[in-house]
């Protein structure tokens, strides 16, 4: 009888640990999904407003978006979750992980680059900004979990644009 009670206690304890672990993973997934979506959306709003900017006042409005975006670095939450490789493997498809790992840093660096531009500089980037906005809209969902080929191609293209511009600006 004592053995049965001890076994029930052990099973109950293991069961609650499993439940807690599953809840923790679900919470991490929810946080990551929210963070991913919000960061992409905020960046999309920046490039969308810059693409539409015609005056210094329009540019000042868009720069307000940039300042707010950079107040909390976009890579913080992603970095924390990425440190737990087991959880990260469940959140992001393996083939997309190298791209996602750098995405938030690239968004931060590109946004800092945009902050330095005047109206003429923004005007010259309008086609690029339009492409980035379209790609942001295409990427802002949860397909990073499945690793679809189309998603991977859009993600690669998005990062190519970001990195090419930042590299060009650092070579000036």
C-alpha positions in Angstrom: 0.0 0.0 0.0 2.8 2.4 0.9 4.5 1.6 -2.4 1.3 2.5 -4.3 1.0 5.8 -2.5 4.7 6.5 -3.2 4.2 5.6 -6.9 1.1 7.9 -7.1 3.1 10.8 -5.6 6.0 10.3 -8.0 3.7 10.0 -11.0 1.8 13.2 -10.0 5.1 15.0 -9.5 6.4 13.9 -12.9 3.1 14.8 -14.5 3.1 18.3 -13.1 6.7 18.8 -14.3 5.7 17.7 -17.8 2.7 20.0 -17.8 4.8 22.9 -16.5 7.4 22.2 -19.2 4.7 22.2 -21.9 3.2 25.4 -20.6 6.6 27.0 -20.5 7.3 26.0 -24.1 3.9 27.3 -25.2 4.5 30.6 -23.4 7.9 30.9 -25.2 6.3 30.1 -28.5 3.6 32.8 -27.9 6.2 35.4 -26.9 8.4 34.6 -29.8 5.4 34.7 -32.3 4.3 38.0 -30.9 7.8 39.5 -30.9 8.5 38.4 -34.4 5.3 39.8 -35.8 5.5 43.1 -33.9 9.1 43.7 -34.9 8.4 43.0 -38.5 5.2 45.1 -38.4 7.0 48.1 -36.8 9.8 47.9 -39.4 7.2 47.7 -42.1 5.5 50.8 -40.8 8.9 52.6 -40.9 9.7 51.8 -44.5 6.1 52.4 -45.5 6.0 55.9 -44.0 9.5 56.6 -45.5 8.3 55.4 -48.9 5.4 57.9 -48.7 7.5 60.7 -47.3 7.7 63.8 -49.5 8.5 66.6 -47.0 10.7 67.2 -44.0 7.6 66.9 -41.9 6.9 63.5 -43.3 10.4 62.4 -42.7 10.3 63.7 -39.1 7.1 61.6 -38.6 8.8 58.5 -39.9 11.9 59.2 -37.8 9.7 59.1 -34.7 8.7 55.6 -35.7 12.4 54.7 -36.0 13.2 56.2 -32.6 10.4 54.2 -31.0 11.5 51.0 -32.8 15.1 51.4 -31.6 14.1 52.1 -28.0 13.9 48.4 -27.3 16.4 46.6 -29.5 14.6 44.2 -31.8 17.0 41.3 -31.1 16.6 41.1 -27.3 13.7 38.7 -27.0 14.8 36.6 -30.0 18.3 36.4 -28.4 17.0 35.2 -25.1 14.8 32.5 -26.7 17.5 31.5 -29.1 19.8 30.7 -26.2 17.6 27.7 -25.4 18.4 25.6 -28.5 15.9 22.9 -27.7 13.0 25.5 -27.6 14.4 27.4 -30.5 14.4 24.2 -32.6 10.7 23.9 -31.9 10.0 27.5 -32.7 12.0 28.0 -35.9 12.6 25.5 -38.7 16.2 24.4 -38.7 16.9 25.6 -42.3 15.6 29.1 -41.5 17.6 29.5 -38.2 20.7 31.1 -39.7 18.6 33.7 -41.4 16.3 34.4 -38.5 19.3 34.7 -36.1 20.6 37.7 -38.0 17.2 39.2 -39.1 16.7 41.2 -35.9 20.2 42.6 -35.9 19.9 43.5 -39.6 16.7 45.4 -39.0 18.3 47.3 -36.2 21.4 48.3 -38.3 19.3 49.2 -41.3 17.0 51.3 -39.2 20.0 53.2 -37.7 21.2 53.8 -41.3 17.8 55.2 -42.3 17.8 57.6 -39.3 20.9 59.4 -40.8 19.3 60.1 -44.2 17.7 63.4 -45.3 14.7 63.7 -47.6 16.9 63.4 -50.8 18.5 60.2 -49.4 15.1 58.7 -48.7 13.8 59.7 -52.1 16.6 57.8 -53.7 15.7 54.7 -51.7 11.9 54.6 -52.5 12.0 51.5 -54.8 14.1 49.7 -52.1 11.7 50.8 -49.4 8.7 49.5 -51.4 10.4 46.1 -51.9 11.2 45.9 -48.2 7.6 46.7 -47.3 6.2 44.1 -49.7 8.6 41.5 -48.3 7.7 42.4 -44.7 4.1 41.9 -45.4 4.9 38.5 -47.0 7.1 37.4 -44.1 4.9 38.5 -41.2 3.3 35.2 -40.4 4.3 32.0 -38.7 5.7 30.1 -41.6 9.2 30.4 -40.0 8.1 27.3 -38.1 7.5 25.2 -41.2 10.4 26.3 -43.3 8.5 26.6 -46.6 10.7 27.2 -49.6 8.8 30.4 -50.6 9.2 31.8 -47.1 12.9 31.0 -47.1 13.4 32.8 -50.5 11.5 35.9 -49.3 13.5 35.9 -46.1 16.8 35.6 -48.0 15.8 38.4 -50.4 14.7 40.6 -47.4 18.1 40.2 -45.8 20.0 40.7 -49.0 18.4 44.1 -49.4 19.1 45.1 -45.8 22.7 43.9 -45.9 23.5 45.3 -49.3 22.4 48.8 -48.3 24.3 48.7 -45.0 27.4 47.4 -46.7 27.2 50.2 -49.3 26.8 52.8 -46.7 29.7 51.6 -44.6 32.0 51.7 -47.7 31.3 55.4 -48.2 
